[in-house]
Amino acid sequence: MTRFILFAALASLPPALSTLIVCTSPTRERGSHCKDSSLTRRACDEWTQVSMNANAQDRPAPKRSMVAELEATKKSFPQGTVPSFRLKLKNTGKEAEKVLKLRGDLQDAYYDLEVTQNGKPVSVPRAISDPGPTSDADYLTLKPGEVVTFELTKFASMWEVLPVGAYSATVRVWLPGQAIDKSYSSSSAMFEFAK
């Protein structure tokens, strides 16, 4: 049964941009529930999370067969440079799992770097990054116990503009064509920008 949650306005937007948003149960593909195309992707994702939390008590926690671990390639990056990370995906399940290969236009849409400082999300300018179509050639199949590691070195978000300080990063792994509740987050990676 589809549940509708109505939101009258977004607190993060000026009143002139406030809008009525209709979000459905989080069993649909990422972003498909936001009917107002003027919303930013981040605002859309935030309201998706609210919708997911509102319905969490109605369903059991999904069992994950994929584990994602993130580590910074070094502890400290010079201010004004792009940080880089290694993302390790491991199939801990009993069945083979398909994993989307890391490709520039796919990375920003399906391997989304999220950065926090002191537990609060950090926002930076972000270029538009629409993923191209995917085919079977864009996937790897991981057998149970297998691991693949990707290097994350380029981002649509301008992380290099962050000021000197300590940060924490995770990668949200989205699955093309899958329900939003099938996405999962990596472990946290600590890093800093220094002068």
Secondary structure in CASP SS format (residue, H / E / C, confidence):
PFRMAT SS
TARGET T0000
AUTHOR 0000-0000-0000
METHOD secondary structure of the structure
MODEL  1
M C 1.00
T C 1.00
R C 1.00
F C 1.00
I E 1.00
L E 1.00
F E 1.00
A C 1.00
A C 1.00
L C 1.00
A C 1.00
S C 1.00
L C 1.00
P C 1.00
P H 1.00
A H 1.00
L H 1.00
S C 1.00
T C 1.00
L C 1.00
I E 1.00
V E 1.00
C E 1.00
T C 1.00
S C 1.00
P C 1.00
T C 1.00
R C 1.00
E E 1.00
R C 1.00
G C 1.00
S C 1.00
H C 1.00
C C 1.00
K C 1.00
D C 1.00
S C 1.00
S C 1.00
L C 1.00
T C 1.00
R H 1.00
R H 1.00
A H 1.00
C H 1.00
D H 1.00
E H 1.00
W H 1.00
T H 1.00
Q H 1.00
V H 1.00
S H 1.00
M H 1.00
N H 1.00
A H 1.00
N H 1.00
A H 1.00
Q H 1.00
D H 1.00
R C 1.00
P C 1.00
A C 1.00
P C 1.00
K C 1.00
R C 1.00
S C 1.00
M E 1.00
V E 1.00
A E 1.00
E E 1.00
L E 1.00
E E 1.00
A E 1.00
T C 1.00
K C 1.00
K C 1.00
S E 1.00
F E 1.00
P E 1.00
Q C 1.00
G C 1.00
T C 1.00
V C 1.00
P C 1.00
S C 1.00
F E 1.00
R E 1.00
L E 1.00
K E 1.00
L E 1.00
K E 1.00
N E 1.00
T C 1.00
G C 1.00
K C 1.00
E C 1.00
A C 1.00
E E 1.00
K E 1.00
V E 1.00
L E 1.00
K C 1.00
L C 1.00
R C 1.00
G H 1.00
D H 1.00
L H 1.00
Q H 1.00
D H 1.00
A H 1.00
Y H 1.00
Y E 1.00
D E 1.00
L E 1.00
E E 1.00
V E 1.00
T E 1.00
Q E 1.00
N C 1.00
G C 1.00
K E 1.00
P E 1.00
V C 1.00
S C 1.00
V C 1.00
P C 1.00
R E 1.00
A C 1.00
I C 1.00
S C 1.00
D C 1.00
P C 1.00
G C 1.00
P C 1.00
T C 1.00
S C 1.00
D H 1.00
A H 1.00
D H 1.00
Y E 1.00
L E 1.00
T E 1.00
L E 1.00
K C 1.00
P C 1.00
G C 1.00
E C 1.00
V E 1.00
V E 1.00
T E 1.00
F E 1.00
E E 1.00
L E 1.00
T C 1.00
K C 1.00
F C 1.00
A C 1.00
S E 1.00
M C 1.00
W H 1.00
E H 1.00
V H 1.00
L C 1.00
P C 1.00
V C 1.00
G E 1.00
A E 1.00
Y E 1.00
S E 1.00
A E 1.00
T E 1.00
V E 1.00
R E 1.00
V E 1.00
W C 1.00
L C 1.00
P C 1.00
G C 1.00
Q C 1.00
A E 1.00
I H 1.00
D H 1.00
K H 1.00
S C 1.00
Y E 1.00
S E 1.00
S C 1.00
S C 1.00
S C 1.00
A E 1.00
M E 1.00
F E 1.00
E E 1.00
F E 1.00
A E 1.00
K C 1.00
END
